[in-house]
Amino acid sequence: MVATLFVHPIGDDTYSYRCWIRHATIQAARSGVLVSDAGEQLRGAIIGFARAVVPRVPALHDDVLDGDHVVVLGGAPEPDDTVLDSLCQADYLWCVVAASQPGVTNPGREAYPSCASYFDHRTQPMADLLAGDSRVRAAAIGQPDATIADAMAHVNAAGEREGWDSAWSLEPDERRALPRRSRRHAR
């Protein structure tokens, strides 16, 4: 189950998160490392930095023809960059996993979709896969469909707020088929 990769509570009494990647992102932002060489804050920096590492580590792209794209942090990515697409999809997946965990009362606190800083076509295949395939949902997340649908709705809404200038919007037709909990039971 994919959740076992991401769900590792970390933090202290004041700030704790269910997923280590959320904690890492928060700590990186607080320490000021998510910036360009010019010192400007980079949106989607976690994904951008991960993408910049791929060309330097052949094992991370030996199965992908475009793994050696030149990456300029803060620059426009190549439109056909499949490695970047995969990173965006993995980012979306961990956010849905985090937001769907038992006991989550504030999904926005537990997950931040850095993928929303990139055009939504990079992430859409993962949203469609989760929405359209119950076997994938069960294997990857292992939560009830209604919980996953709610988590996807929260992540999508957060992505729309973050990606306001890139027209980021995920609303797969298949997701509407997932049963959602009623608002009064969503807490």
Rosetta constraint file for C-alpha pairs under 8 A:
AtomPair CA 1 CA 5 HARMONIC 7.90 0.50
AtomPair CA 1 CA 139 HARMONIC 5.34 0.50
AtomPair CA 1 CA 140 HARMONIC 4.75 0.50
AtomPair CA 1 CA 141 HARMONIC 6.38 0.50
AtomPair CA 1 CA 142 HARMONIC 7.27 0.50
AtomPair CA 2 CA 6 HARMONIC 7.15 0.50
AtomPair CA 2 CA 97 HARMONIC 8.00 0.50
AtomPair CA 2 CA 139 HARMONIC 7.40 0.50
AtomPair CA 2 CA 140 HARMONIC 4.64 0.50
AtomPair CA 2 CA 141 HARMONIC 6.32 0.50
AtomPair CA 3 CA 7 HARMONIC 5.61 0.50
AtomPair CA 3 CA 94 HARMONIC 7.57 0.50
AtomPair CA 3 CA 97 HARMONIC 6.00 0.50
AtomPair CA 3 CA 98 HARMONIC 7.95 0.50
AtomPair CA 3 CA 140 HARMONIC 6.45 0.50
AtomPair CA 3 CA 141 HARMONIC 5.70 0.50
AtomPair CA 3 CA 142 HARMONIC 7.99 0.50
AtomPair CA 4 CA 8 HARMONIC 7.61 0.50
AtomPair CA 6 CA 19 HARMONIC 5.36 0.50
AtomPair CA 6 CA 20 HARMONIC 6.40 0.50
AtomPair CA 6 CA 21 HARMONIC 6.80 0.50
AtomPair CA 6 CA 94 HARMONIC 6.50 0.50
AtomPair CA 6 CA 97 HARMONIC 7.73 0.50
AtomPair CA 6 CA 98 HARMONIC 7.63 0.50
AtomPair CA 7 CA 18 HARMONIC 5.76 0.50
AtomPair CA 7 CA 19 HARMONIC 4.51 0.50
AtomPair CA 7 CA 20 HARMONIC 6.81 0.50
AtomPair CA 7 CA 97 HARMONIC 7.95 0.50
AtomPair CA 7 CA 98 HARMONIC 6.97 0.50
AtomPair CA 8 CA 18 HARMONIC 5.89 0.50
AtomPair CA 8 CA 19 HARMONIC 5.07 0.50
AtomPair CA 8 CA 20 HARMONIC 5.59 0.50
AtomPair CA 9 CA 16 HARMONIC 7.03 0.50
AtomPair CA 9 CA 17 HARMONIC 5.56 0.50
AtomPair CA 9 CA 18 HARMONIC 4.11 0.50
AtomPair CA 9 CA 19 HARMONIC 5.42 0.50
AtomPair CA 9 CA 20 HARMONIC 6.26 0.50
AtomPair CA 10 CA 16 HARMONIC 5.59 0.50
AtomPair CA 10 CA 17 HARMONIC 5.63 0.50
AtomPair CA 10 CA 18 HARMONIC 6.57 0.50
AtomPair CA 10 CA 19 HARMONIC 6.97 0.50
AtomPair CA 10 CA 20 HARMONIC 5.92 0.50
AtomPair CA 10 CA 23 HARMONIC 6.88 0.50
AtomPair CA 11 CA 15 HARMONIC 5.54 0.50
AtomPair CA 11 CA 16 HARMONIC 3.98 0.50
AtomPair CA 11 CA 17 HARMONIC 6.30 0.50
AtomPair CA 11 CA 23 HARMONIC 7.16 0.50
AtomPair CA 12 CA 16 HARMONIC 5.43 0.50
AtomPair CA 16 CA 23 HARMONIC 7.43 0.50
AtomPair CA 17 CA 22 HARMONIC 6.72 0.50
AtomPair CA 17 CA 23 HARMONIC 6.11 0.50
AtomPair CA 17 CA 110 HARMONIC 6.16 0.50
AtomPair CA 18 CA 22 HARMONIC 7.97 0.50
AtomPair CA 18 CA 98 HARMONIC 6.87 0.50
AtomPair CA 18 CA 110 HARMONIC 6.70 0.50
AtomPair CA 19 CA 23 HARMONIC 6.78 0.50
AtomPair CA 19 CA 98 HARMONIC 6.41 0.50
AtomPair CA 19 CA 110 HARMONIC 7.26 0.50
AtomPair CA 20 CA 24 HARMONIC 6.09 0.50
AtomPair CA 21 CA 25 HARMONIC 6.10 0.50
AtomPair CA 22 CA 26 HARMONIC 6.21 0.50
AtomPair CA 22 CA 110 HARMONIC 6.64 0.50
AtomPair CA 22 CA 111 HARMONIC 6.29 0.50
AtomPair CA 22 CA 112 HARMONIC 7.13 0.50
AtomPair CA 23 CA 27 HARMONIC 6.14 0.50
AtomPair CA 24 CA 28 HARMONIC 6.02 0.50
AtomPair CA 25 CA 29 HARMONIC 6.15 0.50
AtomPair CA 25 CA 46 HARMONIC 7.22 0.50
AtomPair CA 26 CA 30 HARMONIC 6.15 0.50
AtomPair CA 27 CA 31 HARMONIC 6.11 0.50
AtomPair CA 28 CA 32 HARMONIC 6.30 0.50
AtomPair CA 28 CA 33 HARMONIC 5.61 0.50
AtomPair CA 28 CA 34 HARMONIC 6.36 0.50
AtomPair CA 29 CA 33 HARMONIC 6.26 0.50
AtomPair CA 29 CA 34 HARMONIC 5.69 0.50
AtomPair CA 34 CA 41 HARMONIC 6.14 0.50
AtomPair CA 34 CA 42 HARMONIC 6.06 0.50
AtomPair CA 34 CA 45 HARMONIC 5.65 0.50
AtomPair CA 34 CA 46 HARMONIC 7.26 0.50
AtomPair CA 35 CA 39 HARMONIC 5.26 0.50
AtomPair CA 35 CA 40 HARMONIC 5.12 0.50
AtomPair CA 35 CA 41 HARMONIC 4.36 0.50
AtomPair CA 35 CA 42 HARMONIC 5.21 0.50
AtomPair CA 35 CA 45 HARMONIC 7.37 0.50
AtomPair CA 36 CA 40 HARMONIC 5.26 0.50
AtomPair CA 36 CA 41 HARMONIC 6.42 0.50
AtomPair CA 36 CA 42 HARMONIC 6.22 0.50
AtomPair CA 36 CA 73 HARMONIC 6.48 0.50
AtomPair CA 36 CA 74 HARMONIC 6.72 0.50
AtomPair CA 42 CA 73 HARMONIC 7.95 0.50
AtomPair CA 42 CA 74 HARMONIC 6.28 0.50
AtomPair CA 43 CA 114 HARMONIC 7.30 0.50
AtomPair CA 43 CA 117 HARMONIC 5.80 0.50
AtomPair CA 44 CA 48 HARMONIC 6.25 0.50
AtomPair CA 44 CA 114 HARMONIC 4.49 0.50
AtomPair CA 44 CA 115 HARMONIC 6.22 0.50
AtomPair CA 44 CA 116 HARMONIC 7.29 0.50
AtomPair CA 44 CA 117 HARMONIC 5.11 0.50
AtomPair CA 44 CA 118 HARMONIC 7.41 0.50
AtomPair CA 45 CA 49 HARMONIC 5.83 0.50
AtomPair CA 45 CA 73 HARMONIC 8.00 0.50
AtomPair CA 45 CA 114 HARMONIC 7.45 0.50
AtomPair CA 46 CA 50 HARMONIC 6.15 0.50
AtomPair CA 46 CA 114 HARMONIC 7.09 0.50
AtomPair CA 47 CA 51 HARMONIC 6.01 0.50
AtomPair CA 47 CA 84 HARMONIC 7.63 0.50
AtomPair CA 47 CA 87 HARMONIC 6.40 0.50
AtomPair CA 47 CA 88 HARMONIC 7.02 0.50
AtomPair CA 47 CA 91 HARMONIC 7.93 0.50
AtomPair CA 47 CA 114 HARMONIC 6.88 0.50
AtomPair CA 47 CA 115 HARMONIC 7.15 0.50
AtomPair CA 48 CA 52 HARMONIC 6.18 0.50
AtomPair CA 48 CA 73 HARMONIC 6.21 0.50
AtomPair CA 48 CA 74 HARMONIC 7.75 0.50
AtomPair CA 49 CA 53 HARMONIC 6.45 0.50
AtomPair CA 49 CA 73 HARMONIC 7.24 0.50
AtomPair CA 50 CA 54 HARMONIC 6.71 0.50
AtomPair CA 50 CA 87 HARMONIC 7.89 0.50
AtomPair CA 51 CA 55 HARMONIC 7.87 0.50
AtomPair CA 51 CA 71 HARMONIC 7.19 0.50
AtomPair CA 51 CA 83 HARMONIC 7.16 0.50
AtomPair CA 51 CA 84 HARMONIC 6.16 0.50
AtomPair CA 51 CA 87 HARMONIC 7.54 0.50
AtomPair CA 52 CA 56 HARMONIC 7.87 0.50
AtomPair CA 52 CA 70 HARMONIC 7.86 0.50
AtomPair CA 52 CA 71 HARMONIC 5.53 0.50
AtomPair CA 52 CA 72 HARMONIC 7.54 0.50
AtomPair CA 52 CA 73 HARMONIC 7.43 0.50
AtomPair CA 53 CA 57 HARMONIC 6.67 0.50
AtomPair CA 54 CA 58 HARMONIC 7.10 0.50
AtomPair CA 54 CA 60 HARMONIC 5.67 0.50
AtomPair CA 54 CA 61 HARMONIC 6.50 0.50
AtomPair CA 54 CA 67 HARMONIC 6.64 0.50
AtomPair CA 54 CA 68 HARMONIC 7.31 0.50
AtomPair CA 55 CA 60 HARMONIC 7.84 0.50
AtomPair CA 55 CA 61 HARMONIC 7.31 0.50
AtomPair CA 55 CA 67 HARMONIC 6.00 0.50
AtomPair CA 55 CA 68 HARMONIC 4.66 0.50
AtomPair CA 55 CA 69 HARMONIC 7.01 0.50
AtomPair CA 55 CA 70 HARMONIC 7.60 0.50
AtomPair CA 57 CA 61 HARMONIC 7.40 0.50
AtomPair CA 58 CA 62 HARMONIC 5.70 0.50
AtomPair CA 60 CA 67 HARMONIC 7.86 0.50
AtomPair CA 61 CA 65 HARMONIC 7.62 0.50
AtomPair CA 61 CA 66 HARMONIC 7.91 0.50
AtomPair CA 61 CA 67 HARMONIC 4.87 0.50
AtomPair CA 61 CA 68 HARMONIC 7.59 0.50
AtomPair CA 61 CA 83 HARMONIC 7.64 0.50
AtomPair CA 62 CA 67 HARMONIC 7.38 0.50
AtomPair CA 64 CA 82 HARMONIC 7.61 0.50
AtomPair CA 64 CA 83 HARMONIC 7.43 0.50
AtomPair CA 66 CA 81 HARMONIC 6.43 0.50
AtomPair CA 66 CA 82 HARMONIC 6.87 0.50
AtomPair CA 66 CA 83 HARMONIC 7.29 0.50
AtomPair CA 67 CA 81 HARMONIC 7.83 0.50
AtomPair CA 67 CA 82 HARMONIC 7.78 0.50
AtomPair CA 67 CA 83 HARMONIC 6.18 0.50
AtomPair CA 69 CA 78 HARMONIC 7.76 0.50
AtomPair CA 69 CA 81 HARMONIC 7.46 0.50
AtomPair CA 71 CA 75 HARMONIC 7.63 0.50
AtomPair CA 71 CA 77 HARMONIC 6.98 0.50
AtomPair CA 72 CA 76 HARMONIC 7.58 0.50
AtomPair CA 72 CA 77 HARMONIC 7.73 0.50
AtomPair CA 77 CA 81 HARMONIC 7.24 0.50
AtomPair CA 81 CA 85 HARMONIC 6.37 0.50
AtomPair CA 82 CA 86 HARMONIC 6.12 0.50
AtomPair CA 83 CA 87 HARMONIC 6.28 0.50
AtomPair CA 84 CA 88 HARMONIC 6.19 0.50
AtomPair CA 84 CA 122 HARMONIC 7.52 0.50
AtomPair CA 85 CA 89 HARMONIC 6.21 0.50
AtomPair CA 85 CA 122 HARMONIC 4.55 0.50
AtomPair CA 85 CA 123 HARMONIC 6.52 0.50
AtomPair CA 86 CA 90 HARMONIC 6.12 0.50
AtomPair CA 86 CA 122 HARMONIC 7.60 0.50
AtomPair CA 86 CA 123 HARMONIC 7.92 0.50
AtomPair CA 87 CA 91 HARMONIC 6.11 0.50
AtomPair CA 87 CA 115 HARMONIC 7.94 0.50
AtomPair CA 88 CA 92 HARMONIC 6.25 0.50
AtomPair CA 88 CA 114 HARMONIC 7.69 0.50
AtomPair CA 88 CA 115 HARMONIC 4.76 0.50
AtomPair CA 88 CA 118 HARMONIC 7.87 0.50
AtomPair CA 88 CA 122 HARMONIC 6.19 0.50
AtomPair CA 88 CA 123 HARMONIC 5.45 0.50
AtomPair CA 89 CA 93 HARMONIC 6.16 0.50
AtomPair CA 89 CA 115 HARMONIC 7.50 0.50
AtomPair CA 89 CA 122 HARMONIC 6.92 0.50
AtomPair CA 89 CA 123 HARMONIC 4.74 0.50
AtomPair CA 89 CA 124 HARMONIC 7.65 0.50
AtomPair CA 89 CA 125 HARMONIC 7.36 0.50
AtomPair CA 89 CA 126 HARMONIC 5.44 0.50
AtomPair CA 90 CA 94 HARMONIC 6.26 0.50
AtomPair CA 90 CA 126 HARMONIC 7.98 0.50
AtomPair CA 91 CA 95 HARMONIC 6.35 0.50
AtomPair CA 91 CA 113 HARMONIC 6.44 0.50
AtomPair CA 91 CA 114 HARMONIC 6.83 0.50
AtomPair CA 91 CA 115 HARMONIC 6.10 0.50
AtomPair CA 92 CA 96 HARMONIC 6.35 0.50
AtomPair CA 92 CA 113 HARMONIC 6.01 0.50
AtomPair CA 92 CA 115 HARMONIC 6.54 0.50
AtomPair CA 92 CA 123 HARMONIC 6.85 0.50
AtomPair CA 92 CA 126 HARMONIC 7.37 0.50
AtomPair CA 92 CA 127 HARMONIC 7.76 0.50
AtomPair CA 92 CA 155 HARMONIC 7.73 0.50
AtomPair CA 93 CA 97 HARMONIC 6.15 0.50
AtomPair CA 93 CA 126 HARMONIC 7.13 0.50
AtomPair CA 94 CA 98 HARMONIC 6.04 0.50
AtomPair CA 94 CA 111 HARMONIC 7.76 0.50
AtomPair CA 95 CA 99 HARMONIC 6.07 0.50
AtomPair CA 95 CA 110 HARMONIC 7.73 0.50
AtomPair CA 95 CA 111 HARMONIC 4.79 0.50
AtomPair CA 95 CA 112 HARMONIC 6.39 0.50
AtomPair CA 95 CA 113 HARMONIC 6.25 0.50
AtomPair CA 95 CA 155 HARMONIC 6.57 0.50
AtomPair CA 96 CA 100 HARMONIC 6.02 0.50
AtomPair CA 96 CA 111 HARMONIC 7.59 0.50
AtomPair CA 96 CA 148 HARMONIC 7.04 0.50
AtomPair CA 96 CA 151 HARMONIC 5.46 0.50
AtomPair CA 96 CA 152 HARMONIC 5.72 0.50
AtomPair CA 96 CA 155 HARMONIC 6.49 0.50
AtomPair CA 97 CA 101 HARMONIC 6.51 0.50
AtomPair CA 97 CA 141 HARMONIC 5.80 0.50
AtomPair CA 97 CA 151 HARMONIC 7.83 0.50
AtomPair CA 98 CA 107 HARMONIC 7.49 0.50
AtomPair CA 98 CA 110 HARMONIC 6.00 0.50
AtomPair CA 98 CA 111 HARMONIC 5.95 0.50
AtomPair CA 99 CA 104 HARMONIC 6.58 0.50
AtomPair CA 99 CA 106 HARMONIC 7.98 0.50
AtomPair CA 99 CA 107 HARMONIC 4.68 0.50
AtomPair CA 99 CA 108 HARMONIC 7.55 0.50
AtomPair CA 99 CA 110 HARMONIC 6.18 0.50
AtomPair CA 99 CA 111 HARMONIC 6.20 0.50
AtomPair CA 99 CA 151 HARMONIC 5.04 0.50
AtomPair CA 99 CA 152 HARMONIC 7.93 0.50
AtomPair CA 99 CA 154 HARMONIC 7.59 0.50
AtomPair CA 99 CA 155 HARMONIC 7.56 0.50
AtomPair CA 100 CA 104 HARMONIC 7.08 0.50
AtomPair CA 100 CA 107 HARMONIC 7.78 0.50
AtomPair CA 100 CA 141 HARMONIC 7.91 0.50
AtomPair CA 100 CA 143 HARMONIC 6.94 0.50
AtomPair CA 100 CA 147 HARMONIC 5.78 0.50
AtomPair CA 100 CA 148 HARMONIC 5.66 0.50
AtomPair CA 100 CA 150 HARMONIC 7.61 0.50
AtomPair CA 100 CA 151 HARMONIC 5.20 0.50
AtomPair CA 101 CA 143 HARMONIC 7.55 0.50
AtomPair CA 104 CA 110 HARMONIC 7.75 0.50
AtomPair CA 105 CA 187 HARMONIC 5.80 0.50
AtomPair CA 106 CA 110 HARMONIC 6.89 0.50
AtomPair CA 107 CA 111 HARMONIC 6.21 0.50
AtomPair CA 107 CA 151 HARMONIC 7.19 0.50
AtomPair CA 107 CA 154 HARMONIC 6.65 0.50
AtomPair CA 107 CA 155 HARMONIC 7.84 0.50
AtomPair CA 108 CA 112 HARMONIC 6.68 0.50
AtomPair CA 108 CA 154 HARMONIC 7.07 0.50
AtomPair CA 108 CA 155 HARMONIC 7.49 0.50
AtomPair CA 108 CA 158 HARMONIC 7.02 0.50
AtomPair CA 111 CA 155 HARMONIC 7.37 0.50
AtomPair CA 112 CA 155 HARMONIC 7.50 0.50
AtomPair CA 112 CA 158 HARMONIC 7.23 0.50
AtomPair CA 112 CA 159 HARMONIC 7.93 0.50
AtomPair CA 113 CA 155 HARMONIC 6.71 0.50
AtomPair CA 113 CA 158 HARMONIC 6.97 0.50
AtomPair CA 113 CA 159 HARMONIC 5.79 0.50
AtomPair CA 113 CA 162 HARMONIC 7.89 0.50
AtomPair CA 114 CA 159 HARMONIC 7.85 0.50
AtomPair CA 115 CA 120 HARMONIC 7.89 0.50
AtomPair CA 115 CA 123 HARMONIC 7.03 0.50
AtomPair CA 115 CA 159 HARMONIC 7.64 0.50
AtomPair CA 116 CA 120 HARMONIC 6.75 0.50
AtomPair CA 116 CA 159 HARMONIC 4.89 0.50
AtomPair CA 116 CA 160 HARMONIC 7.10 0.50
AtomPair CA 116 CA 162 HARMONIC 5.99 0.50
AtomPair CA 116 CA 163 HARMONIC 4.84 0.50
AtomPair CA 116 CA 166 HARMONIC 7.97 0.50
AtomPair CA 116 CA 168 HARMONIC 6.11 0.50
AtomPair CA 117 CA 162 HARMONIC 6.72 0.50
AtomPair CA 117 CA 163 HARMONIC 5.27 0.50
AtomPair CA 117 CA 166 HARMONIC 7.06 0.50
AtomPair CA 117 CA 168 HARMONIC 7.96 0.50
AtomPair CA 118 CA 122 HARMONIC 7.21 0.50
AtomPair CA 118 CA 163 HARMONIC 7.39 0.50
AtomPair CA 118 CA 166 HARMONIC 6.85 0.50
AtomPair CA 118 CA 168 HARMONIC 7.63 0.50
AtomPair CA 119 CA 123 HARMONIC 7.83 0.50
AtomPair CA 119 CA 166 HARMONIC 5.85 0.50
AtomPair CA 119 CA 167 HARMONIC 7.13 0.50
AtomPair CA 119 CA 168 HARMONIC 5.89 0.50
AtomPair CA 120 CA 124 HARMONIC 5.90 0.50
AtomPair CA 120 CA 167 HARMONIC 7.60 0.50
AtomPair CA 120 CA 168 HARMONIC 4.97 0.50
AtomPair CA 120 CA 169 HARMONIC 6.25 0.50
AtomPair CA 120 CA 170 HARMONIC 6.73 0.50
AtomPair CA 121 CA 125 HARMONIC 7.51 0.50
AtomPair CA 123 CA 127 HARMONIC 6.72 0.50
AtomPair CA 124 CA 128 HARMONIC 6.09 0.50
AtomPair CA 124 CA 170 HARMONIC 6.40 0.50
AtomPair CA 124 CA 172 HARMONIC 7.70 0.50
AtomPair CA 125 CA 129 HARMONIC 6.03 0.50
AtomPair CA 126 CA 130 HARMONIC 6.10 0.50
AtomPair CA 127 CA 131 HARMONIC 6.03 0.50
AtomPair CA 127 CA 152 HARMONIC 7.95 0.50
AtomPair CA 127 CA 170 HARMONIC 7.18 0.50
AtomPair CA 127 CA 171 HARMONIC 7.94 0.50
AtomPair CA 127 CA 172 HARMONIC 6.59 0.50
AtomPair CA 128 CA 132 HARMONIC 5.77 0.50
AtomPair CA 128 CA 172 HARMONIC 5.59 0.50
AtomPair CA 128 CA 173 HARMONIC 7.95 0.50
AtomPair CA 128 CA 174 HARMONIC 6.77 0.50
AtomPair CA 128 CA 175 HARMONIC 7.52 0.50
AtomPair CA 129 CA 133 HARMONIC 5.83 0.50
AtomPair CA 129 CA 136 HARMONIC 7.27 0.50
AtomPair CA 130 CA 134 HARMONIC 7.36 0.50
AtomPair CA 130 CA 136 HARMONIC 6.29 0.50
AtomPair CA 130 CA 137 HARMONIC 5.61 0.50
AtomPair CA 131 CA 137 HARMONIC 7.84 0.50
AtomPair CA 131 CA 149 HARMONIC 7.78 0.50
AtomPair CA 131 CA 172 HARMONIC 6.95 0.50
AtomPair CA 131 CA 174 HARMONIC 5.22 0.50
AtomPair CA 131 CA 175 HARMONIC 4.52 0.50
AtomPair CA 131 CA 177 HARMONIC 7.87 0.50
AtomPair CA 131 CA 178 HARMONIC 7.00 0.50
AtomPair CA 132 CA 174 HARMONIC 5.22 0.50
AtomPair CA 132 CA 175 HARMONIC 6.88 0.50
AtomPair CA 133 CA 137 HARMONIC 6.49 0.50
AtomPair CA 134 CA 138 HARMONIC 6.09 0.50
AtomPair CA 134 CA 145 HARMONIC 7.96 0.50
AtomPair CA 135 CA 139 HARMONIC 6.03 0.50
AtomPair CA 136 CA 140 HARMONIC 5.73 0.50
AtomPair CA 136 CA 141 HARMONIC 7.93 0.50
AtomPair CA 137 CA 141 HARMONIC 5.44 0.50
AtomPair CA 137 CA 142 HARMONIC 6.38 0.50
AtomPair CA 137 CA 143 HARMONIC 7.66 0.50
AtomPair CA 137 CA 145 HARMONIC 7.71 0.50
AtomPair CA 137 CA 148 HARMONIC 7.88 0.50
AtomPair CA 138 CA 142 HARMONIC 4.31 0.50
AtomPair CA 138 CA 143 HARMONIC 6.72 0.50
AtomPair CA 141 CA 148 HARMONIC 7.96 0.50
AtomPair CA 143 CA 147 HARMONIC 6.41 0.50
AtomPair CA 143 CA 148 HARMONIC 6.51 0.50
AtomPair CA 144 CA 148 HARMONIC 6.41 0.50
AtomPair CA 145 CA 149 HARMONIC 6.04 0.50
AtomPair CA 145 CA 178 HARMONIC 6.05 0.50
AtomPair CA 145 CA 179 HARMONIC 6.30 0.50
AtomPair CA 145 CA 180 HARMONIC 7.54 0.50
AtomPair CA 146 CA 150 HARMONIC 6.22 0.50
AtomPair CA 146 CA 178 HARMONIC 6.36 0.50
AtomPair CA 146 CA 179 HARMONIC 4.78 0.50
AtomPair CA 146 CA 180 HARMONIC 4.28 0.50
AtomPair CA 146 CA 181 HARMONIC 5.54 0.50
AtomPair CA 147 CA 151 HARMONIC 6.14 0.50
AtomPair CA 147 CA 180 HARMONIC 6.94 0.50
AtomPair CA 147 CA 181 HARMONIC 7.12 0.50
AtomPair CA 148 CA 152 HARMONIC 6.04 0.50
AtomPair CA 149 CA 153 HARMONIC 6.19 0.50
AtomPair CA 149 CA 175 HARMONIC 6.73 0.50
AtomPair CA 149 CA 178 HARMONIC 5.91 0.50
AtomPair CA 149 CA 179 HARMONIC 6.81 0.50
AtomPair CA 149 CA 180 HARMONIC 5.75 0.50
AtomPair CA 150 CA 154 HARMONIC 6.27 0.50
AtomPair CA 150 CA 180 HARMONIC 6.02 0.50
AtomPair CA 150 CA 181 HARMONIC 7.15 0.50
AtomPair CA 150 CA 186 HARMONIC 7.86 0.50
AtomPair CA 151 CA 155 HARMONIC 6.16 0.50
AtomPair CA 152 CA 156 HARMONIC 5.89 0.50
AtomPair CA 153 CA 157 HARMONIC 6.09 0.50
AtomPair CA 154 CA 158 HARMONIC 6.16 0.50
AtomPair CA 155 CA 159 HARMONIC 6.02 0.50
AtomPair CA 156 CA 160 HARMONIC 6.16 0.50
AtomPair CA 156 CA 169 HARMONIC 6.85 0.50
AtomPair CA 156 CA 170 HARMONIC 5.91 0.50
AtomPair CA 156 CA 171 HARMONIC 7.47 0.50
AtomPair CA 157 CA 161 HARMONIC 6.40 0.50
AtomPair CA 158 CA 162 HARMONIC 6.19 0.50
AtomPair CA 159 CA 163 HARMONIC 5.66 0.50
AtomPair CA 159 CA 168 HARMONIC 6.70 0.50
AtomPair CA 159 CA 169 HARMONIC 7.20 0.50
AtomPair CA 160 CA 164 HARMONIC 5.76 0.50
AtomPair CA 160 CA 167 HARMONIC 7.52 0.50
AtomPair CA 160 CA 168 HARMONIC 5.48 0.50
AtomPair CA 160 CA 169 HARMONIC 5.67 0.50
AtomPair CA 163 CA 167 HARMONIC 6.31 0.50
AtomPair CA 163 CA 168 HARMONIC 5.10 0.50
AtomPair CA 164 CA 168 HARMONIC 6.57 0.50
AtomPair CA 171 CA 175 HARMONIC 7.01 0.50
AtomPair CA 172 CA 176 HARMONIC 7.41 0.50
AtomPair CA 173 CA 177 HARMONIC 7.63 0.50
AtomPair CA 174 CA 178 HARMONIC 7.31 0.50
AtomPair CA 181 CA 185 HARMONIC 6.14 0.50
AtomPair CA 181 CA 186 HARMONIC 5.88 0.50
AtomPair CA 182 CA 186 HARMONIC 6.16 0.50
AtomPair CA 183 CA 187 HARMONIC 7.77 0.50
